[in-house]
Amino acid sequence: MTRTLIRHAHVAFPDAIQRANILVKDGRIAAVDAAEHTQADEVIDAAGLHLLPGVVDDQVHFREPGLTHKEDLSHASRACAKGGVTTFLEMPNTVPNATTCERLHSKLELGKQHSLVNYGFYIGATCENIDELRQAERTPGIKIFIGSSTGDLLVDEQDALERIFAETTLPITAHCEDESTIRRNTASIAEITSVADHSRIRDQEAALIATRRSLDLAFRHQHRFHVLHVSTAAETDILGDHRNLITAEACPHHLFFNINDYGRLGTRIQMNPSIKTADDNQGLWDALHQGRIQVIATDHAPHTLEEKSQPYPQSPSGLPAVENSLALLLNEVHHGRCTLEEVVRWMCDAPARVWDIIGKGRIAPGYDADLVLVDLNCSRTVLDEQQETKSRWSPWHGEELTGWPTTTWVGGRQVFRWNSNTETAEFAADVRGTEARFDHARGGFWATPEGIGT
Ligand code: DOR
């Protein structure tokens, strides 16, 4: 197997950023303090650049099988490689829904065939599939739509929720928006015509009620639980309470967009949960800095521009983000809103620990060589026409960001390189990621000593 030496990079280790030479062998990190002239088949001079662990995105919708006119695994995984995402965990609302072990295994087979980066797939909960949820293996965990979103997965009945939390052992994660609040808000608006109504229908209360309900279930059943896409400051106030069981995540669209952006971006930022206010943006940043939210993930959920262009409420909710999420956060490092160490913690280390993913999230000997080299000084503008996602658009179109991935390795093999002469992305089409493996006996984010109190 090839030996690669990445020399002179500033390396984001778990406890510090230091200049180091990294030796990669047999797909793993063999040494983090290799001598200057270590023998290698390939030597990369990374002076002036930063080497990070590959991003682990624990919430994406890649639409395969069944909705591949919006997205598919080969486009989406190229978008991942370009964005520095080396492992993704994909949601079950495909067609058919991934609600049985058999369907889960056929998605794993699709991942093996088509994905340039590493992959894992959640199993979806219904009111009837408790046996499948109990038997499921080779999965990060169980996804429950406690509020409805794209597709028909919904578990809203209390009895069914109690059973899932009581009778299963895999970690659980959920889309938390309260259905009855959504229905009541919808009925209260005389004429729904504007996409801005989306944030009045799926309001702060809808998110808070459902998150509170899920935390109560997790606490009573002592079941590990991860709150997806927290969108309000109010939810963050109740997140710190059950530290050993609960983790939570924020998404770029909830950090960067608010209701004042509907006028400029319209249905491009129509999402479930909806985007909220500027105060909510700030509340999410505060919760990240204070450790009440541990993870940043994208909820990458593309629809075609044609579908998004329908008038609200026919327009679907969802937006693509995997190829820009790391750059968006590096841009915040550039502007001083957060540190590079925090970005690595939120996007690489924490998600790997929340889901007990073996060998991911850190640059340390023995860990998988899933790596991304970034140029913190490079400025580029996000353009629809340069997007690799099959839907070919981004809600950040036209925004200049400083800090971009230049090279990505998956299992020690270079899968993406930005060609700065031609200003194009280059991919190694023959590279394939591998199935993420989970060691749930480890106990999740709070189990590791270094997690406590951070
Ligand atoms: O807006 C959304 N769209 N939120 C989700 O959680 C699901 C997603 C989709 O699959 O389109």
Residues whose N, C-alpha, C, O or C-beta is under 5 A from the ligand:
A	BS01	DOR	H61 S149 T150 Q270 M271 N272 P273 A301 S317 G318
